[in-house]
Amino acid sequence: MSSGWPQAPAVYEIFTWPWLTGLGGRYGRDVTLADVPAEVWDEVAAPGVDAVWLMGVWERSPAGLAVARTNEELQQSFLEALPDVRPADLVGSPYCVRRYRVDARLGGPAGLAEARAQLRARGVRLVLDYVPNHVAPDHPATADHPEWFVQGSAADQLADPRGWFTVEGRVLAHGRDPYFPPWPDVAQLNAFDQGLRDVTAEVLGDIGEQCDGIRCDMAMLLTNEVFAGTWGRHVGPAPAEEFWPHVLGRVRERHPDLVMIAEAYWDMEWALQRQGFDFCYDKRLYDRLVGEDAESLRKHLAADRDYQDGLIRFVENHDEPRAAAVLPGGRGRAAAVAIATLPGAVLWHDGQFEGRRTRLPVFLGRFPDEPADPDLVAFHHRLLAAAGSVRRGEWRLLETRGWPDNPSHRELLAWAWHDETPHSLVVINFGDRPAQARVELPWPGLAGRPWQFIDLLDGGIFERDGDELAGSGLYVDLPAWGAHVVTLR
């Protein structure tokens, strides 16, 4: 990965349009990226945040907006998320892009440049989106370069009218992934077309002039295997070269320090890492944190360090339900400690710290009013700062031991970080009842001296004898969903 970024960066995602709308209500005026108050940038650039992802800054499509206004399923989702939804709240999908130019209503290119400057002054990098699989149906290329799109016939459209549409007499496919119906507001690009690959590299390079990292939406859809399986007879045989190595190789000629993040599903993280991405979504970990136990997490974390360094961990983003809704109470905090202190990148989402429960459809430009949980806010900020000091050097998953009459150690997860000094230790009870264990510490030289443990989450300090630590390990007793994030001295 680029030497300009931390090895394990923390990325904070902001849903740009409703975030600016909320700031407008807070300050009693219209706010764009050009004039966000300095105190707000100070809040965003909290200790422990390395990068901000301004999600959804590009020019939205009027044609896509018209589709959203007439789609009954979408309209119902809008009402569920925002019961007092008004026509002005429907601003269009940020993933129905008409041009990769910052929307004028958000401040335009000058506004984005100012936002980047404000973040950079605070030591924080900027991440933006790219949507490689599809564009808006009124994107100029649908008429000017139809060869860049998946094309069909009148018979295809007659057989599947929801899957196809017509532009200047040509039948083009609506965008889709292989497991869901077509998206009615976008046109499907042809990943096998060489011209499309070249222009993708050019556009990504242009975006790279405006930011420090790019998050690529649904990146696995462009791999030869997936794309051929989805579009088969409409696109011909797959090229010898994969899409992403060709594209990313050219992008990095222009921007060697640009970090590339792949939204990835279906266990395709390793394939996309090998094709050039710095970080790939760890959706499998998310699913286990939401619905599985400590043992499944332990197995997941036994993977090679090289692989784990290329993952981005999360318990919430704009595509998933709010963490406060699916990981309430102690389980949510335990999951947050886990993602914050593991190898790889970590992704936080605006509103997650405050305990928001409503996932806003991406078409809307206003959040519902939800009270913040001040205790949860304070917890997350302590965790951010703690993780920033812990995640350095070597990482190791640790063994825990119990007793014949007490198997509760199986609910405990433990890992260690260390460089020269200090050593850091994380222990999490990922269970709904108290758990006790001996944690085997990996460091030589513990014996013969006392050691002090400082808990970075609650400030607690406790001492242990080095001979005991070296012999039988650290005794830990944690309540349900409890955690220690400690340094040793």
C-alpha positions as a Python dict, from the first residue, in 0.01 Angstrom:
ca = {
    (1, 'M'): (0, 0, 0),
    (2, 'S'): (98, 363, -44),
    (3, 'S'): (355, 489, 202),
    (4, 'G'): (152, 807, 242),
    (5, 'W'): (-121, 635, 444),
    (6, 'P'): (-112, 466, 785),
    (7, 'Q'): (-87, 88, 773),
    (8, 'A'): (-427, 52, 943),
    (9, 'P'): (-629, 368, 866),
    (10, 'A'): (-962, 462, 1023),
    (11, 'V'): (-1206, 597, 762),
    (12, 'Y'): (-1515, 799, 860),
    (13, 'E'): (-1801, 788, 607),
    (14, 'I'): (-2024, 1095, 570),
    (15, 'F'): (-2346, 1082, 365),
    (16, 'T'): (-2274, 1424, 220),
    (17, 'W'): (-2611, 1562, 113),
    (18, 'P'): (-2816, 1495, 430),
    (19, 'W'): (-2512, 1586, 641),
    (20, 'L'): (-2504, 1930, 479),
    (21, 'T'): (-2881, 1959, 519),
    (22, 'G'): (-2841, 1888, 889),
    (23, 'L'): (-2569, 2151, 917),
    (24, 'G'): (-2803, 2396, 748),
    (25, 'G'): (-3058, 2336, 1022),
    (26, 'R'): (-2792, 2370, 1291),
    (27, 'Y'): (-2662, 2704, 1163),
    (28, 'G'): (-2981, 2848, 1015),
    (29, 'R'): (-2843, 2890, 664),
    (30, 'D'): (-2762, 2689, 356),
    (31, 'V'): (-2432, 2504, 395),
    (32, 'T'): (-2222, 2360, 112),
    (33, 'L'): (-1881, 2196, 112),
    (34, 'A'): (-1736, 2539, 43),
    (35, 'D'): (-1844, 2690, 375),
    (36, 'V'): (-1870, 2416, 637),
    (37, 'P'): (-1776, 2590, 966),
    (38, 'A'): (-1427, 2518, 1097),
    (39, 'E'): (-1567, 2380, 1423),
    (40, 'V'): (-1752, 2112, 1225),
    (41, 'W'): (-1433, 2002, 1050),
    (42, 'D'): (-1271, 1990, 1395),
    (43, 'E'): (-1549, 1755, 1511),
    (44, 'V'): (-1516, 1534, 1202),
    (45, 'A'): (-1138, 1514, 1231),
    (46, 'A'): (-1156, 1359, 1576),
    (47, 'P'): (-843, 1197, 1723),
    (48, 'G'): (-809, 855, 1561),
    (49, 'V'): (-973, 947, 1227),
    (50, 'D'): (-728, 918, 936),
    (51, 'A'): (-960, 976, 639),
    (52, 'V'): (-1309, 1104, 561),
    (53, 'W'): (-1518, 947, 286),
    (54, 'L'): (-1755, 1209, 147),
    (55, 'M'): (-2010, 969, 2),
    (56, 'G'): (-2229, 1093, -283),
    (57, 'V'): (-2074, 1417, -411),
    (58, 'W'): (-2115, 1356, -786),
    (59, 'E'): (-2379, 1504, -1015),
    (60, 'R'): (-2705, 1316, -982),
    (61, 'S'): (-2922, 1224, -1277),
    (62, 'P'): (-3257, 1394, -1348),
    (63, 'A'): (-3368, 1078, -1529),
    (64, 'G'): (-3282, 866, -1227),
    (65, 'L'): (-3471, 1106, -1003),
    (66, 'A'): (-3778, 1075, -1226),
    (67, 'V'): (-3764, 694, -1186),
    (68, 'A'): (-3745, 726, -808),
    (69, 'R'): (-4050, 954, -802),
    (70, 'T'): (-4267, 692, -971),
    (71, 'N'): (-4130, 370, -818),
    (72, 'E'): (-4378, 249, -555),
    (73, 'E'): (-4129, 29, -373),
    (74, 'L'): (-3883, 315, -338),
    (75, 'Q'): (-4155, 555, -230),
    (76, 'Q'): (-4257, 316, 47),
    (77, 'S'): (-3897, 293, 171),
    (78, 'F'): (-3878, 672, 180),
    (79, 'L'): (-4188, 695, 400),
    (80, 'E'): (-4060, 426, 636),
    (81, 'A'): (-3729, 607, 689),
    (82, 'L'): (-3864, 962, 687),
    (83, 'P'): (-4237, 971, 774),
    (84, 'D'): (-4260, 1346, 706),
    (85, 'V'): (-4079, 1315, 371),
    (86, 'R'): (-4131, 1613, 141),
    (87, 'P'): (-4073, 1644, -236),
    (88, 'A'): (-3759, 1849, -173),
    (89, 'D'): (-3610, 1560, 29),
    (90, 'L'): (-3593, 1338, -281),
    (91, 'V'): (-3261, 1439, -440),
    (92, 'G'): (-3173, 1130, -644),
    (93, 'S'): (-2931, 843, -596),
    (94, 'P'): (-2558, 915, -563),
    (95, 'Y'): (-2506, 582, -742),
    (96, 'C'): (-2697, 704, -1047),
    (97, 'V'): (-2417, 930, -1169),
    (98, 'R'): (-2464, 1154, -1471),
    (99, 'R'): (-2119, 1314, -1455),
    (100, 'Y'): (-1817, 1276, -1228),
    (101, 'R'): (-1834, 1643, -1141),
    (102, 'V'): (-1924, 1761, -792),
    (103, 'D'): (-2292, 1852, -780),
    (104, 'A'): (-2335, 2230, -785),
    (105, 'R'): (-2589, 2206, -504),
    (106, 'L'): (-2317, 2062, -279),
    (107, 'G'): (-2067, 2333, -365),
    (108, 'G'): (-1925, 2217, -699),
    (109, 'P'): (-1555, 2144, -760),
    (110, 'A'): (-1445, 2454, -569),
    (111, 'G'): (-1644, 2341, -266),
    (112, 'L'): (-1484, 1998, -273),
    (113, 'A'): (-1138, 2155, -304),
    (114, 'E'): (-1210, 2367, 5),
    (115, 'A'): (-1333, 2064, 199),
    (116, 'R'): (-1018, 1874, 106),
    (117, 'A'): (-802, 2166, 215),
    (118, 'Q'): (-981, 2184, 551),
    (119, 'L'): (-931, 1812, 608),
    (120, 'R'): (-570, 1822, 499),
    (121, 'A'): (-500, 2108, 741),
    (122, 'R'): (-614, 1871, 1015),
    (123, 'G'): (-402, 1579, 892),
    (124, 'V'): (-701, 1391, 747),
    (125, 'R'): (-724, 1240, 397),
    (126, 'L'): (-1022, 1250, 160),
    (127, 'V'): (-1194, 948, 0),
    (128, 'L'): (-1449, 972, -284),
    (129, 'D'): (-1672, 725, -473),
    (130, 'Y'): (-1655, 561, -812),
    (131, 'V'): (-1931, 342, -957),
    (132, 'P'): (-1768, 113, -1216),
    (133, 'N'): (-2065, -109, -1299),
    (134, 'H'): (-2319, 145, -1427),
    (135, 'V'): (-2407, 507, -1499),
    (136, 'A'): (-2729, 707, -1522),
    (137, 'P'): (-2956, 632, -1820),
    (138, 'D'): (-2910, 993, -1938),
    (139, 'H'): (-2530, 982, -1915),
    (140, 'P'): (-2398, 1133, -2244),
    (141, 'A'): (-2207, 813, -2323),
    (142, 'T'): (-2529, 613, -2369),
    (143, 'A'): (-2576, 804, -2695),
    (144, 'D'): (-2216, 887, -2784),
    (145, 'H'): (-2049, 552, -2699),
    (146, 'P'): (-2308, 272, -2698),
    (147, 'E'): (-2023, 20, -2738),
    (148, 'W'): (-1934, 87, -2372),
    (149, 'F'): (-2266, -65, -2264),
    (150, 'V'): (-2426, -408, -2261),
    (151, 'Q'): (-2650, -413, -2567),
    (152, 'G'): (-2944, -635, -2649),
    (153, 'S'): (-3216, -673, -2905),
    (154, 'A'): (-3580, -583, -2939),
    (155, 'A'): (-3655, -945, -2852),
    (156, 'D'): (-3458, -909, -2526),
    (157, 'Q'): (-3658, -601, -2433),
    (158, 'L'): (-3986, -766, -2521),
    (159, 'A'): (-3901, -1071, -2310),
    (160, 'D'): (-3776, -864, -2014),
    (161, 'P'): (-3902, -505, -2031),
    (162, 'R'): (-3775, -431, -1679),
    (163, 'G'): (-3421, -529, -1778),
    (164, 'W'): (-3378, -321, -2091),
    (165, 'F'): (-3443, 29, -2227),
    (166, 'T'): (-3390, 213, -2556),
    (167, 'V'): (-3158, 504, -2634),
    (168, 'E'): (-3159, 643, -2987),
    (169, 'G'): (-3284, 314, -3127),
    (170, 'R'): (-3036, 95, -2938),
    (171, 'V'): (-3144, -147, -2666),
    (172, 'L'): (-2927, -116, -2356),
    (173, 'A'): (-2935, -319, -2036),
    (174, 'H'): (-3024, -178, -1698),
    (175, 'G'): (-2753, -233, -1440),
    (176, 'R'): (-2773, -535, -1211),
    (177, 'D'): (-2588, -790, -1008),
    (178, 'P'): (-2655, -1159, -1075),
    (179, 'Y'): (-2865, -1219, -761),
    (180, 'F'): (-3120, -936, -778),
    (181, 'P'): (-3358, -779, -1030),
    (182, 'P'): (-3222, -498, -1251),
    (183, 'W'): (-3189, -149, -1108),
    (184, 'P'): (-3438, 59, -1308),
    (185, 'D'): (-3247, 388, -1287),
    (186, 'V'): (-2905, 291, -1433),
    (187, 'A'): (-2743, 163, -1754),
    (188, 'Q'): (-2510, -138, -1746),
    (189, 'L'): (-2151, -81, -1859),
    (190, 'N'): (-1964, -353, -2050),
    (191, 'A'): (-1656, -452, -1850),
    (192, 'F'): (-1523, -654, -2145),
    (193, 'D'): (-1503, -354, -2380),
    (194, 'Q'): (-1149, -221, -2414),
    (195, 'G'): (-1265, 135, -2471),
    (196, 'L'): (-1468, 124, -2151),
    (197, 'R'): (-1167, -5, -1959),
    (198, 'D'): (-951, 277, -2091),
    (199, 'V'): (-1202, 549, -2010),
    (200, 'T'): (-1254, 401, -1662),
    (201, 'A'): (-882, 441, -1595),
    (202, 'E'): (-899, 798, -1725),
    (203, 'V'): (-1197, 891, -1507),
    (204, 'L'): (-1047, 729, -1198),
    (205, 'G'): (-728, 921, -1263),
    (206, 'D'): (-926, 1245, -1283),
    (207, 'I'): (-1102, 1164, -955),
    (208, 'G'): (-761, 1090, -806),
    (209, 'E'): (-664, 1453, -871),
    (210, 'Q'): (-933, 1555, -623),
    (211, 'C'): (-878, 1311, -334),
    (212, 'D'): (-645, 1068, -158),
    (213, 'G'): (-847, 746, -194),
    (214, 'I'): (-1135, 604, -397),
    (215, 'R'): (-1401, 357, -286),
    (216, 'C'): (-1520, 147, -583),
    (217, 'D'): (-1882, 39, -562),
    (218, 'M'): (-1955, -336, -607),
    (219, 'A'): (-1605, -394, -744),
    (220, 'M'): (-1645, -772, -776),
    (221, 'L'): (-1908, -729, -1051),
    (222, 'L'): (-1632, -630, -1295),
    (223, 'T'): (-1419, -943, -1254),
    (224, 'N'): (-1415, -1164, -1563),
    (225, 'E'): (-1582, -1458, -1390),
    (226, 'V'): (-1870, -1263, -1238),
    (227, 'F'): (-1930, -1042, -1540),
    (228, 'A'): (-1935, -1337, -1780),
    (229, 'G'): (-2172, -1522, -1551),
    (230, 'T'): (-2407, -1226, -1537),
    (231, 'W'): (-2407, -1115, -1902),
    (232, 'G'): (-2287, -1425, -2091),
    (233, 'R'): (-2411, -1424, -2448),
    (234, 'H'): (-2455, -1044, -2463),
    (235, 'V'): (-2086, -957, -2423),
    (236, 'G'): (-1885, -1236, -2584),
    (237, 'P'): (-1578, -1410, -2443),
    (238, 'A'): (-1383, -1258, -2155),
    (239, 'P'): (-1059, -1074, -2238),
    (240, 'A'): (-735, -1240, -2136),
    (241, 'E'): (-666, -965, -1882),
    (242, 'E'): (-886, -890, -1585),
    (243, 'F'): (-1061, -553, -1564),
    (244, 'W'): (-904, -422, -1243),
    (245, 'P'): (-534, -496, -1305),
    (246, 'H'): (-559, -312, -1638),
    (247, 'V'): (-745, -15, -1490),
    (248, 'L'): (-559, 19, -1160),
    (249, 'G'): (-220, -21, -1326),
    (250, 'R'): (-288, 285, -1538),
    (251, 'V'): (-435, 482, -1248),
    (252, 'R'): (-126, 423, -1037),
    (253, 'E'): (96, 554, -1312),
    (254, 'R'): (-70, 890, -1242),
    (255, 'H'): (-129, 850, -868),
    (256, 'P'): (108, 603, -702),
    (257, 'D'): (-10, 706, -353),
    (258, 'L'): (-384, 678, -423),
    (259, 'V'): (-552, 420, -196),
    (260, 'M'): (-814, 201, -365),
    (261, 'I'): (-1096, 47, -161),
    (262, 'A'): (-1324, -224, -300),
    (263, 'E'): (-1678, -286, -189),
    (264, 'A'): (-1662, -665, -211),
    (265, 'Y'): (-1899, -952, -135),
    (266, 'W'): (-1928, -1327, -200),
    (267, 'D'): (-1587, -1402, -43),
    (268, 'M'): (-1405, -1228, -328),
    (269, 'E'): (-1183, -1015, -106),
    (270, 'W'): (-865, -1211, -171),
    (271, 'A'): (-918, -1209, -547),
    (272, 'L'): (-964, -832, -549),
    (273, 'Q'): (-663, -777, -325),
    (274, 'R'): (-453, -971, -577),
    (275, 'Q'): (-602, -759, -858),
    (276, 'G'): (-468, -440, -703),
    (277, 'F'): (-699, -310, -430),
    (278, 'D'): (-545, -188, -105),
    (279, 'F'): (-852, -269, 107),
    (280, 'C'): (-1163, -480, 52),
    (281, 'Y'): (-1481, -490, 258),
    (282, 'D'): (-1481, -762, 525),
    (283, 'K'): (-1850, -850, 495),
    (284, 'R'): (-1793, -1197, 637),
    (285, 'L'): (-1669, -1050, 965),
    (286, 'Y'): (-1970, -817, 975),
    (287, 'D'): (-2210, -1110, 938),
    (288, 'R'): (-2034, -1298, 1217),
    (289, 'L'): (-2038, -1000, 1451),
    (290, 'V'): (-2411, -957, 1393),
    (291, 'G'): (-2524, -1318, 1411),
    (292, 'E'): (-2255, -1561, 1523),
    (293, 'D'): (-2043, -1641, 1828),
    (294, 'A'): (-1688, -1594, 1950),
    (295, 'E'): (-1566, -1922, 1803),
    (296, 'S'): (-1672, -1825, 1450),
    (297, 'L'): (-1492, -1493, 1494),
    (298, 'R'): (-1179, -1669, 1618),
    (299, 'K'): (-1173, -1891, 1308),
    (300, 'H'): (-1217, -1587, 1084),
    (301, 'L'): (-927, -1409, 1252),
    (302, 'A'): (-691, -1705, 1204),
    (303, 'A'): (-632, -1595, 842),
    (304, 'D'): (-286, -1483, 731),
    (305, 'R'): (-182, -1135, 835),
    (306, 'D'): (-118, -1027, 474),
    (307, 'Y'): (-482, -1096, 393),
    (308, 'Q'): (-613, -926, 705),
    (309, 'D'): (-405, -615, 643),
    (310, 'G'): (-597, -571, 318),
    (311, 'L'): (-946, -577, 473),
    (312, 'I'): (-1164, -289, 586),
    (313, 'R'): (-1379, -380, 887),
    (314, 'F'): (-1716, -228, 976),
    (315, 'V'): (-2033, -278, 1174),
    (316, 'E'): (-2224, -13, 981),
    (317, 'N'): (-2220, 172, 649),
    (318, 'H'): (-2486, 325, 426),
    (319, 'D'): (-2575, -16, 276),
    (320, 'E'): (-2624, -198, 608),
    (321, 'P'): (-2879, -149, 885),
    (322, 'R'): (-2776, 88, 1160),
    (323, 'A'): (-2558, -84, 1420),
    (324, 'A'): (-2780, 44, 1701),
    (325, 'A'): (-3070, -142, 1542),
    (326, 'V'): (-2905, -481, 1480),
    (327, 'L'): (-2629, -473, 1746),
    (328, 'P'): (-2798, -306, 2042),
    (329, 'G'): (-2642, -255, 2381),
    (330, 'G'): (-2333, -444, 2489),
    (331, 'R'): (-2298, -657, 2177),
    (332, 'G'): (-2265, -344, 1964),
    (333, 'R'): (-1991, -205, 2186),
    (334, 'A'): (-1803, -535, 2186),
    (335, 'A'): (-1823, -546, 1804),
    (336, 'A'): (-1698, -188, 1784),
    (337, 'V'): (-1397, -270, 2003),
    (338, 'A'): (-1320, -566, 1776),
    (339, 'I'): (-1322, -380, 1444),
    (340, 'A'): (-1137, -84, 1595),
    (341, 'T'): (-842, -292, 1719),
    (342, 'L'): (-795, -556, 1448),
    (343, 'P'): (-545, -539, 1159),
    (344, 'G'): (-654, -370, 839),
    (345, 'A'): (-858, -56, 792),
    (346, 'V'): (-1174, 29, 984),
    (347, 'L'): (-1482, 206, 849),
    (348, 'W'): (-1704, 419, 1072),
    (349, 'H'): (-2032, 576, 960),
    (350, 'D'): (-2174, 918, 1040),
    (351, 'G'): (-2445, 872, 1303),
    (352, 'Q'): (-2304, 543, 1429),
    (353, 'F'): (-2137, 705, 1729),
    (354, 'E'): (-2461, 881, 1823),
    (355, 'G'): (-2669, 563, 1805),
    (356, 'R'): (-2890, 651, 1507),
    (357, 'R'): (-3128, 367, 1426),
    (358, 'T'): (-3274, 468, 1088),
    (359, 'R'): (-3090, 369, 770),
    (360, 'L'): (-3165, 644, 521),
    (361, 'P'): (-3228, 545, 157),
    (362, 'V'): (-2955, 698, -57),
    (363, 'F'): (-3213, 890, -262),
    (364, 'L'): (-3300, 1120, 29),
    (365, 'G'): (-3129, 1442, 132),
    (366, 'R'): (-3246, 1477, 494),
    (367, 'F'): (-3203, 1262, 803),
    (368, 'P'): (-3491, 1205, 1044),
    (369, 'D'): (-3456, 1369, 1384),
    (370, 'E'): (-3306, 1118, 1628),
    (371, 'P'): (-3165, 1203, 1970),
    (372, 'A'): (-2799, 1128, 2026),
    (373, 'D'): (-2685, 894, 2302),
    (374, 'P'): (-2413, 1099, 2479),
    (375, 'D'): (-2273, 795, 2660),
    (376, 'L'): (-2235, 609, 2329),
    (377, 'V'): (-2069, 914, 2171),
    (378, 'A'): (-1817, 932, 2455),
    (379, 'F'): (-1748, 557, 2430),
    (380, 'H'): (-1673, 574, 2058),
    (381, 'H'): (-1442, 872, 2092),
    (382, 'R'): (-1248, 696, 2368),
    (383, 'L'): (-1230, 389, 2146),
    (384, 'L'): (-1111, 588, 1843),
    (385, 'A'): (-828, 743, 2039),
    (386, 'A'): (-736, 412, 2204),
    (387, 'A'): (-728, 221, 1875),
    (388, 'G'): (-507, 487, 1720),
    (389, 'S'): (-243, 424, 1985),
    (390, 'V'): (-280, 45, 1996),
    (391, 'R'): (-267, -64, 1630),
    (392, 'R'): (107, -51, 1571),
    (393, 'G'): (365, -315, 1490),
    (394, 'E'): (302, -688, 1504),
    (395, 'W'): (-40, -838, 1571),
    (396, 'R'): (-111, -1183, 1714),
    (397, 'L'): (-430, -1372, 1797),
    (398, 'L'): (-395, -1517, 2149),
    (399, 'E'): (-508, -1837, 2316),
    (400, 'T'): (-731, -1837, 2623),
    (401, 'R'): (-751, -2119, 2879),
    (402, 'G'): (-1023, -2212, 3123),
    (403, 'W'): (-1093, -2478, 3383),
    (404, 'P'): (-1278, -2813, 3368),
    (405, 'D'): (-1577, -2667, 3553),
    (406, 'N'): (-1571, -2331, 3372),
    (407, 'P'): (-1575, -2330, 2991),
    (408, 'S'): (-1666, -1959, 2971),
    (409, 'H'): (-1319, -1879, 2829),
    (410, 'R'): (-1455, -1987, 2491),
    (411, 'E'): (-1650, -1660, 2479),
    (412, 'L'): (-1332, -1453, 2510),
    (413, 'L'): (-1140, -1314, 2214),
    (414, 'A'): (-788, -1188, 2272),
    (415, 'W'): (-510, -1038, 2061),
    (416, 'A'): (-192, -843, 2114),
    (417, 'W'): (-8, -563, 1934),
    (418, 'H'): (354, -480, 1995),
    (419, 'D'): (642, -285, 1852),
    (420, 'E'): (934, -186, 2072),
    (421, 'T'): (724, -61, 2366),
    (422, 'P'): (462, -45, 2502),
    (423, 'H'): (287, -377, 2454),
    (424, 'S'): (-90, -361, 2397),
    (425, 'L'): (-354, -621, 2469),
    (426, 'V'): (-722, -647, 2371),
    (427, 'V'): (-960, -892, 2540),
    (428, 'I'): (-1332, -901, 2454),
    (429, 'N'): (-1610, -1108, 2606),
    (430, 'F'): (-1823, -1177, 2300),
    (431, 'G'): (-2096, -1344, 2500),
    (432, 'D'): (-2405, -1256, 2703),
    (433, 'R'): (-2276, -1381, 3041),
    (434, 'P'): (-1962, -1323, 3250),
    (435, 'A'): (-1648, -1508, 3137),
    (436, 'Q'): (-1313, -1588, 3296),
    (437, 'A'): (-987, -1711, 3147),
    (438, 'R'): (-612, -1713, 3153),
    (439, 'V'): (-474, -1530, 2849),
    (440, 'E'): (-137, -1654, 2728),
    (441, 'L'): (81, -1347, 2662),
    (442, 'P'): (328, -1369, 2372),
    (443, 'W'): (610, -1155, 2511),
    (444, 'P'): (941, -1278, 2658),
    (445, 'G'): (1093, -1092, 2947),
    (446, 'L'): (779, -1065, 3161),
    (447, 'A'): (922, -1255, 3458),
    (448, 'G'): (1113, -1096, 3740),
    (449, 'R'): (939, -759, 3757),
    (450, 'P'): (592, -614, 3826),
    (451, 'W'): (380, -486, 3538),
    (452, 'Q'): (119, -215, 3526),
    (453, 'F'): (-183, -244, 3293),
    (454, 'I'): (-356, 79, 3184),
    (455, 'D'): (-707, 38, 3037),
    (456, 'L'): (-746, 292, 2759),
    (457, 'L'): (-1126, 268, 2761),
    (458, 'D'): (-1198, 351, 3123),
    (459, 'G'): (-864, 473, 3258),
    (460, 'G'): (-836, 190, 3510),
    (461, 'I'): (-491, 83, 3629),
    (462, 'F'): (-403, -255, 3780),
    (463, 'E'): (-76, -433, 3859),
    (464, 'R'): (31, -792, 3803),
    (465, 'D'): (334, -997, 3895),
    (466, 'G'): (561, -1075, 3601),
    (467, 'D'): (636, -1430, 3717),
    (468, 'E'): (264, -1511, 3720),
    (469, 'L'): (214, -1353, 3377),
    (470, 'A'): (505, -1553, 3230),
    (471, 'G'): (390, -1878, 3391),
    (472, 'S'): (13, -1904, 3389),
    (473, 'G'): (-84, -1597, 3185),
    (474, 'L'): (-307, -1301, 3263),
    (475, 'Y'): (-621, -1377, 3460),
    (476, 'V'): (-922, -1199, 3308),
    (477, 'D'): (-1278, -1172, 3442),
    (478, 'L'): (-1513, -978, 3214),
    (479, 'P'): (-1887, -911, 3235),
    (480, 'A'): (-2117, -988, 2941),
    (481, 'W'): (-1991, -805, 2630),
    (482, 'G'): (-1714, -641, 2835),
    (483, 'A'): (-1372, -550, 2696),
    (484, 'H'): (-1022, -445, 2798),
    (485, 'V'): (-799, -238, 2569),
    (486, 'V'): (-479, -205, 2770),
    (487, 'T'): (-116, -105, 2741),
    (488, 'L'): (157, -245, 2963),
    (489, 'R'): (442, -72, 3137),
}
